[in-house]
Amino acid sequence: MEIRDIEIFLTLAEELHFGRTAARLHISTARVSQAISQQERRLGSLLFDRSNRRQVCLTPVGQRLRDDLRLVYAGLRDSLDRARMASRGITARLRVGLMPFNVADLQHYWQAFRTRHPHWELQIRQAPYVGQFDRLRAGDFDVLVVWLPVEEPDLTVGPVLFTDPRVLAVAAGHELAGRDAVSVEALADFANAMAPDFPDYWEDSYLPFHTPGGAGIERPELVTNAEELINLVITGEIVHPFPSHVTRHWSMPHVHFSRIPDMGRLSFALVWRTEAENDIIRALAHVVRELGSFTFR
């Protein structure tokens, strides 16, 4: 079985959907189907039950193959990555996942790290909208940049990179559009949205469950990605509070942003698994501390 075919199988085993698998791997759906069919012919057994038109599910044989291949594929991928890095004189890689969108505003941290440590590779990626801490714990990222507070017993909170005031995003034709500022109390008058499975304390720090006056802030819509979130704002189905940096890096004509002066600011910091702390993580934290944090106005 080729490495790419293993990757296709394991991705489909996770997504359980041919279209999502193809999109994630940047290949055609036909290529996914072809790879799985070839594997099934070689093994003489079905790996996926395709009876459900909306999504597939693993057969017992598929489950066994998934469990056996996960560690094999991870080890092989890591070995190839280390070989590629060694050929470029790179001895280690640090993978940073970002919750905020303002990659450009943080560039001075990344550049300082790369200048001081040219033998280490720094990889910056947008973190998923859901399951951030799970992905960190699973080793998909070495460090996350997320809003505070983070109160997870197995995670270390490092230095703050920046602090951001809050803005409310509404559709251009919304009744709140055109206002320079709105009160956090106004959030209780409209539908909001939030990602599923956030720790309650962490969700409350971003979008409180109640206004200071005691009114409940309802979030009937659950979203799993940023595109879905902003599309619900554009269609007028929800309003949503963001950190203010989105107005510079995610501006669009169909969305109006108003300041929320009485809503707490968000501070974004480095966070990593305590047991995984090493020299390269400490080096990045040192760079951030030395350069200092900044505040958006």
CORHU-V396368 format. One record per residue. RES is the residue in one small letter. OMEGA is omega as a letter, one per 20 degrees, with the letter a starting at -180 (NA if undefined). NEAR is the number of other ideal C-beta (glycine too) atoms within 8 Angstrom. Layout:
RES_OMEGA_NEAR, RES_OMEGA_NEAR
This chain:
m_r_6, e_a_5, i_a_8, r_r_7, d_r_11, i_r_12, e_r_10, i_a_15, f_a_16, l_r_12, t_r_11, l_r_15, a_r_10, e_a_6, e_a_9, l_a_9, h_a_10, f_a_10, g_r_7, r_r_8, t_r_13, a_a_13, a_a_7, r_a_8, l_r_10, h_r_5, i_a_7, s_r_6, t_r_8, a_r_6, r_r_10, v_a_15, s_r_9, q_a_8, a_a_12, i_r_13, s_r_8, q_r_9, q_a_12, e_r_11, r_r_7, r_a_7, l_a_9, g_a_5, s_r_7, l_r_8, l_a_13, f_r_11, d_a_9, r_a_5, s_r_3, n_a_8, r_a_2, r_r_4, q_a_6, v_r_11, c_a_8, l_r_12, t_r_11, p_r_6, v_r_10, g_r_12, q_r_9, r_r_8, l_r_11, r_a_12, d_a_7, d_a_8, l_a_11, r_a_9, l_r_7, v_a_9, y_r_12, a_r_8, g_r_8, l_r_9, r_r_9, d_r_8, s_r_8, l_r_8, d_r_9, r_r_8, a_r_8, r_r_8, m_a_12, a_r_9, s_r_6, r_r_6, g_r_6, i_a_10, t_a_7, a_r_9, r_r_10, l_a_13, r_a_10, v_r_14, g_a_16, l_r_13, m_r_10, p_a_11, f_a_10, n_a_10, v_a_9, a_a_6, d_a_8, l_a_13, q_a_8, h_r_7, y_a_12, w_a_10, q_r_8, a_r_10, f_a_13, r_r_9, t_a_7, r_a_8, h_a_10, p_a_6, h_r_7, w_r_13, e_r_8, l_a_12, q_a_8, i_a_7, r_r_9, q_r_6, a_r_13, p_a_9, y_r_9, v_r_8, g_a_7, q_a_12, f_r_10, d_r_7, r_r_12, l_a_15, r_r_8, a_r_6, g_r_7, d_r_7, f_r_12, d_a_10, v_r_14, l_r_15, v_a_15, v_r_11, w_r_10, l_j_11, p_r_7, v_a_10, e_r_7, e_a_7, p_a_4, d_a_7, l_r_12, t_r_8, v_a_9, g_a_10, p_r_9, v_r_10, l_a_12, f_r_15, t_a_11, d_r_14, p_a_12, r_r_14, v_r_14, l_r_16, a_r_13, v_r_13, a_a_12, a_a_9, g_a_5, h_a_10, e_r_3, l_a_13, a_a_10, g_r_4, r_r_7, d_a_4, a_r_8, v_r_10, s_r_8, v_r_11, e_a_9, a_a_10, l_a_13, a_a_11, d_a_4, f_r_9, a_r_10, n_r_14, a_r_12, m_r_12, a_r_9, p_r_7, d_r_5, f_r_9, p_a_8, d_a_6, y_a_8, w_r_12, e_a_11, d_r_9, s_r_11, y_r_10, l_a_12, p_r_8, f_r_7, h_r_9, t_r_11, p_r_7, g_r_5, g_r_5, a_r_8, g_r_6, i_a_12, e_r_7, r_a_10, p_a_6, e_r_11, l_a_8, v_a_11, t_r_8, n_a_8, a_a_7, e_r_6, e_a_9, l_a_12, i_r_12, n_r_8, l_r_13, v_a_15, i_a_10, t_r_7, g_a_8, e_r_7, i_r_10, v_a_13, h_r_12, p_r_12, f_r_11, p_a_13, s_a_12, h_r_13, v_a_13, t_r_10, r_a_7, h_a_11, w_a_8, s_r_7, m_a_7, p_a_4, h_a_6, v_r_13, h_r_11, f_r_11, s_r_12, r_r_12, i_a_14, p_a_7, d_r_6, m_a_9, g_r_5, r_r_9, l_r_12, s_a_11, f_a_15, a_r_13, l_r_13, v_r_13, w_r_14, r_a_10, t_a_8, e_a_5, a_a_9, e_a_9, n_a_6, d_a_5, i_r_11, i_r_13, r_r_9, a_r_12, l_r_15, a_r_11, h_r_8, v_a_12, v_r_14, r_a_8, e_r_6, l_r_8, g_r_5, s_r_10, f_a_7, t_r_8, f_r_10, r_NA_3
